[in-house]
Amino acid sequence: MRRSQIVSLLLAILIGFGSLAGVLAAGWAPVLGVQLQGGVEVLLRPTAPADDEQLDRAIEIIRSRVDALGVAEPDITRQGEQVVVQLPGVKDKQRAVDLVGQTAELRFRPVLLTFNPFDEVDFGGAQQLAAAYNSSLHPESVDESASEAAGDELVDEQEMTAQELLELIDPEAAAELEAEAGDAAAVGDTSETVETADDAEAEEIDPSDIGLELFPEFTAPEDDLADWAVLLPGRGEPVGYVLGPAELTGEAVAEAAATFNNEWVVNVDLTDEGAVGFDEIAARYFGQQVAIVLDGVVESAPVIRATEFGGTAVISGTFDEDGARDLAVALRFGALPVEFEQDDVRTVSATLGEGTLRAGVIAGIVGLILVGLYMLAYYRLLGIVAVASLAISGSVLWSLISWLGESRGLALTLAGTTGIIVSIGVQVDSNIVYYERIKEEVRRGRAVRSAADASFKGAFMTIVWADLASLIGAGVLYQLTSGTVRGFALYLGLATLIDLAVSYFFMRPLVVFIARRLVNEEPRRLGVLRTADGDVAPATDPTGGTS
């Protein structure tokens, strides 16, 4: 036995069991998919008819959002016009569910007025202002009564600023707004909330969370049109906003990231076109508030303190870490081309997942035991090599799956475990190809130790071509499919690559060692029996045939 083969054998054992000991010592274990550990399944249905291109684009965006959340091995598939999203092991299920179907339409709107949504007088005045503004923008679409309430002095929107319009409608409110703007912080600071001394509960209620249930006078989602004035709630603060038409949309955003600098903020990089448009807004509304609106809620309403921003902006507000990251994810991957509603939300219990996992583990162990007994009965000493090869492959695969789960969030799904179980057959086939080559050489009269060395080259080429076929199939499945089928393909491919390495660096030197040290030119120790005339014959196949 050559020195290189001894080194190869020892290195294979060291890598196999050393990597397993390392991940166990680190406390790593495979991350389990939704079928194995439980999770949440969301069924999304478009609110309006959508074509295939829109649905496929929506699935891509949802998958990108889920990946950014760090959810391991999500399964996002399409069933007709519905989109099924499976999220395994999520801690904050509601947060994940809200984010995957969020349309995420970002708009920059000028602030006409901030008001207290808990004060009926304030709310009434805000409604009158919005109606008056809309009557000036769309006189053909607004009732005559609304136009008369706005007054006869309203002029075209292109010739009048929001502040001037407000002065015509409500001079006192205009003076208050101007005073607030003068006292507000620089760009990036949200507007001061409007508090009511008569209702202490107002400070604790976020109208953006309650929405139209308590405040039906807020603009409904179907009426939240970009070129109309709207009444919208603020995020995390008891304040409402009267906002003018959108001056810019989320298409102007190139990149967004959440960072912490004394508070959680979202840094936004604008496209070239978006940077020009944002600077135009800054020049037009210098010294005034511009609201950043996401899906009908004002996330922030900073005061513009510069006329040029150089293609970057900062969104600040009452963000916690999750809120800032969710906003950044929604902005980064853009708005969904289709508006979805949650048709069904199902929770897969951890108990059900544990039962599935237990059944899979039992099936795998029983299969391994049966394969091991068959190999030992038919190939004798070589059967020991087959069992040892499976142990080395299993150790490496477990370590690799655990590492990928810890570092990349890759999850082991039910389909993935199926791929691993299928790969057991692939690995055993590699052993059988080599063993049968050896037995053929021994039947021809060749010495066992010589046959072990000479047979490997031809056997290994057969193993390579057979494994290549498995790799091609796994690669095609991985590229052309999604969800659980990709998990099956991935783990089948990984196990097949490990089989190639184990066959060359472990199986070969161990078989040569056994042939030289343990067989002692007794072919039946390899499952090859001698006949009455002294020739060798194969051992009886446990199934009733012969090899």
N, C-alpha and C positions, 0 to 999 in steps of 0.2 A: 504493500500500500504506500503510495507516494506521499511525500511530506505535504504537498499542496492539497491532497485530498483530506489529510488529517486536519490541516488548518481550516479548510472549508467546512468540515464537519463540526469542529469546535466552534467556529464563528456562527454557524447557523443555530447551534444550540444556545450559544450566548445571546444572540440577537432575539431569538424566539422567546426564551424564558426570561431573559433580562428585561426586555421591553414589557412583558406581562408583569413582572415584579415591580417595574418602575411605575406603571399606571396604577397598580393596586396600592403602592406606597403613597402615591400622590392623591389617592382617593377619587380617581377618575373612573367613570363608568359610561357606557353608551347612553346618549340622550335618546329617549324613547318618543316615538311618534304618537299621534292622537289615538290610534287604535290600541296602543299598548300602555299609555299612561293617562288617557283621558284628555279632555280639552273641550273646545267649542266648535260647532259647525254652524255656519251662517249661510242661508239661502237668500240670494239677492235677485230681485226681479226688476227689470227696467220699468219705469213709470210710463214710458211711451215706446212705440215700436222702434227697434234699433236694428241696423244691418250688421252683417258678420264682421265688417271691418271695425265698426264702433265697439262691438263686444270684445273682439280680440284685443283691441287697444286698451280697453278698460281692464281686462284681465292682466295685461302686462303692467299697468300702473298699480293695480292692487297688489300684485306680486312684489313689485319694487317697494311699496309701502310696508308690506309685511316683513320683507327681508330687512328693511331698515329698523324695524322694531326688535329685531333679534329673535324672532320666532323660528324655532328649529323645524326644518322640513315641513313647511306648510304645503297643503294640497289645495290648489286652486284650479278648478276645472269648470267646463261649460256643459250644461245639460239643456239642449235646446236654446231658449232665450234666457235661461236662468244661469247664474254663476254661483257655484258651490265653493265656499271657502272653509277649509278645515285648519284650525289653529291648535296644535298640540301644546299642552302644558303651560298656557299663558296664565300669568298671575292675576293681571287686571283684565278680566275678560271683557268687561264693558268698554274699556278704553280701546282695546283692539277691535272690537265689533264696530264701534263708532267710527274708527279711523278708516277701516277698509272700504266702507261704502260712502265715505264723505266725498261730495262733489268737489269741494275745495276750490270754489270760484273766488279768486282774490280780486278786489276792486279798491281803488283809491278814490274816495269821495270827499269833497269839501264839506266841512261842518257848518251848517247854517245856525244851529241852536242846540244847546244841551239843556235837558229838562229832567225834572224829577218824575219818574213814571208812577209814583205812588200818590202824586198830587193831581187831582182831577182838573184843577184850573190850569196847571202847567201842561198837562197832557192835551187839554182842549186847545190851548194856544199853539202847541206843537202841530196838532192836526191842521189848524187853520193855516199855519205857515206853509206846511207841505202842500196843502191844497192850492194855496195861492201861487206857490212856486210852479206847481205843475200846470196851473191854468195859464201861466205866462209862457211855458215851454210848449204845451200841447193844447192850445185853446179849442181845437176841433174835437178833442177827446174828453174834455171836462165839462161838467154841467154848468149852465149859465149861473146858477146860484153860487157855485164855487167861485166863478169869475167875479161876480159882484162882491162877494166877501173879500176878495183880494184887493178890491179898489180899482178905480179907473186909471190910476197913475202908473200901473205896471207897464213896463216896456220890454222890448226883446231881450232875451237872456244874454245875447252877445254884447249888449250895450250897458249892462248893469251887473255889478258884483253882488255876491250873496249878502254882504254887509249892507250895501245900499238898498237891496230889496227888503231886507229885514227892517231897516229904518223906516221904510214907507209903511210897512204893515204894523209894526210894533216898536215904536221908538225906545220905550223903556227896556224891552228885551234886547234891542240892539246895543244900548249903552252897557247893559250888564255883560253881554257877550264880549264887547270890546275891552271892558275892564278885566274879565277873566283871561283873555288872550294876553293882556299886558303882564299879568301876574304869573302866567303859566311858565313851566320850565322849558329848556331848550329842546331841540328836536330829539326825539327818543323818549321823552317823558310823556306820560299819558295826561289827559286833562283831569282837573280836579273833579271829584265826584260831587254830585248835588245831594246834600243831606237834608233830612227833614227832622226838625226838633220834636214834632208832634207824634212821630211814628218811629220809635227806636228799632222796630223790627226791619225797617227799610234798609238799615245798614247791613243786616245779615242776609238779605235775600238778593240773589243774583237774577235779574230779569232774563238774562240770556239762558239760564237753566230752566226757567218757568215757561218762557216763550208766550205763545198765544193763549195758553190755558188761563193765565191770570191777566194778561194784557192783550186782549183781542184787537186793540186799536193799533198795535204794531203792524207794520207791513207784512202781509202774508208772503210765504216763499214764492207762490205763483205770481204775485204782484211786484216782486223785487226785481224790477227791470232796470237795466244799466242807465237808460237815458231819462229816468224819472227820479224825482225827489222821493225819499223814503223815510220812514220812522223805524229805527232799529235799536235794539238794546246793546249795552256795553258788556263786555266779558268781565266777570268777576267784580262788578261794581254796580251799585244801585243808581244807574244813570241811563237815560235814553238820549238818542241823537236824532236830530233832523238833518238829513244829508242831501246834498245836491247830486246831480247826475255823475256817474263814474267818469273820471278823467283818464284812468289807466287801469289795465287788467293784469292778471297774473302772467300773461304771455310776455310781459316785460321782464320777468324774473328769470335769471340764468342759473343761479345757485343760491341755496339758503342753508345756514347751519346755526345750531343753537350753541351759545357760549355763555360762560358765567363771568361777569365782571361786576362784582358787588351785587348784581342781580342777574337773573336769567333773561337774556335777550336773544333775538334772532338776527344774525347778520345776513343781509341780502345783497347779492351781486346782480346787477341789472344787465340786460343785453344792450348792445349798442343803440338800438332803436329805443329800448326802454329807458336808457340813461337820458337821451334827448327829451323824451316825453316827461320824465320825472323832473328834469330841470325846468321845463316849461311850466309844470304845475307849481314848482317852488317859486318861480318868478311871479306867477299870477296870484298866488295865495301867501305871499311873504307876510309873516306876522300873524297868520291865521292858522286854525287847526285844519288838518287833513286827516280824515279817518281811514284806517286800513281795515277793510271789511272782508271777512272770510265767511262764506256761506250764511250771510244774513246776520252776522254778529260782528260788532265793532271790537276788534282785537286791541287796537291802540289808536289814539287820536293825538298825535304830536303836533306841536306848534312849529311851523316852518321858520327857521332862524337863518337860513342861507338861501341863496338863489341858484347855487350850483352844488352838486354832490358828487360829481366825478364817477358816477356809475355804481355807487355803493350806498346802502341805507341800513339803518338799524331799527328794528321793530322792538319796542319795549312795552311793558304793561305789567299786569299782575300775574306774571307767569311763574309757575313752579317748573321744576326740571322736565316733568312729563309734558306739560303744556307747551313749553318752548320747543321740545323735540318733536312733538306731534305737529306743531305748526310748520316747523322746518321741513319735515317729511312731506306734508301736504303741498307745500309751495314748491319743493324741489322736483317732485314728480308730476306736478301739474294737475289740472282739473280732469276729472273723468269725463269722457265724451258723452256718457250716458248717465242720467240721473237714476239711481237705484232706490228701491224701498226694500226693507227687510221683510221678506216673505215668511221666514221661519228662522229661529235661533235655537239650536239644540245643544245641550251639554252632554258630552260623553263622560260618564262617571269614571273615576279612577279605579273603582272596584271592577267595572266591566273590563277596563284595560288590563288590570292585573290578572283577571281570569284568562283573557286572550293570551297574555304573555306566558302565563303558567302552562297553558295548553301547548303553545309553541315550543317552550323549553322541553316539555315532556316528549313531544313528538321528535324533536331533534336528538335528545338523549337516546330514546329507543332506537331511532334510525342508526345512530353511531354504534350502538352496542351490536345490532344485527349485522351491520357491515363489518365490524371488527371480528365478530365470531366467524363469519363466512370467510374472511381473508385468512384468519389463523387456521381454520380447518382445511382450506384448499391449498394455501401456500406455505404453511408451517412457519419456518423462521422468517421468510419474506413477509408473512403476514404481520410480524412484529414491526417490520420496517414501515409497512403501510399505516399501522396504528400510530407509530411515532411521527410519521410525516403529517398525519392529520392533527396530531397534538401541536406540532410546531406551527403548522398553517393556522390552526385555531388561535394560538397564542399571539401570533403576529396580527391576525385580523382583528381580534379583540382589542389589542393595543392601538391599532390604527383607527378603529371606529371610536374608541374612547377619546383619543387625541383629537380627532376631527370634531367630535361632539363638543369637547371642551374649548377648542380654539376657533372653530368655524361654525358651531351651532348645528352641525349635521346630525340628523336624527335617524334612528333605526326604526323603520316602519314595519308593519306586518308584511308588506310586499318585499321589503329588504330582507327580512328573515327568510322568506321563501327563496329569494335569490341565493342566500348563503347555504340553505339546505340543498338546493340544486347543485351548488358548487362542490358539495361533498362527493357527488357522483363524478364530477369532472376530475377531482383530485384522485379518487380511487382508480379511475380509468388510466391515469398517468402511470400509476404503480403497475397496473395489470399489463399495460403495453410493454413495459420494461421486463417484467417477470416472465412473460410469455416468450420474449426474445431469448432470454437466458435459457429457458427450458428447451427451446428449439435447438440451441447450440449444444446443450448437454445431450439431447437425443441423438445428435449427429456424432457423438463421441468426444466432444470437446471437454476438457477439464472444467470443473465448476468455476475455479478462480479465474481461468482464462476467459470463460464465457461471460462472467460478470463484467469484465473490462471491455471486451470486444463488442458486446451487445448494446452498450449504452448509446453510442453515436447514432446508430440507425433508429433506436427506440426514441431518443430525444427529439430527432427530427419529426417523427410521427406525433410526439407529444406537442411540439411547437405548432404543427399544422392544425391539430385538433383544437388546441387552446385558441389559436388564431381565429378559428371559426366561431368559437364562443365569444371572443372579444369583438369580432365584427358585429355579431348579433346584438351584443350588449351596447355597442357604440351606436348602432342604428336606432335601437329603442330609446337610448338616452337623448339623442338629437331630435328625434321626430315625435316624441311623446312628452307628457308632463305629468306631474303629480306622482302617485304611487308607482306607476310603471317605470318612471325614471329611477325611483329608489331600488326597484328590483334590478334594473340594468346596472346601476352603479355598483351595488354590492356583488353582483355576479361578476362584473368586470374586475373589481378589486381582488376577489378570491381567485380568479383565474390567473391574474398576474402573480399573485403570491404562490400559486401552484407551480408556475414556471420556475420561479426562484428556488423553491423548496426542492423541486425535482432535480435541479442541477447541483445545488450546493449542499443538500442534505441527503436525499434519497440515494444518489449515486455512491458517494463515499461510504455510507452505512452499508449498502448492499455489498460493495467490494470488501469491506471489513468482515462482514459475516461470512462471505464466500471464502475468504482466506483463513479466518480464525476459527470458525464454528462448524462449517459444513464438513471439512476433512474428507472431501471427495465422496460424500454420501448424498447422492442426488435426492433421495427421498426426504431429506431434511428441507428440501425446497419444494416438496410435493410431487417429486418425480420418482416412481417406483421401478424396480428392476423386475423383468419378466423371468420365467423359468430358464430361458436360454442365456440369461445374463445381460440382455439388452435392457435399456431403461424404458419405462412406460409412465405416462402421467398418472398422478394419483386420481382416485375416483372423485368425480365431481359430486359434491353433496346434493346436487339436484338430480343426480342419476346418470349424467353423461360423463364424458371424459374431455380433457383439454386437448 
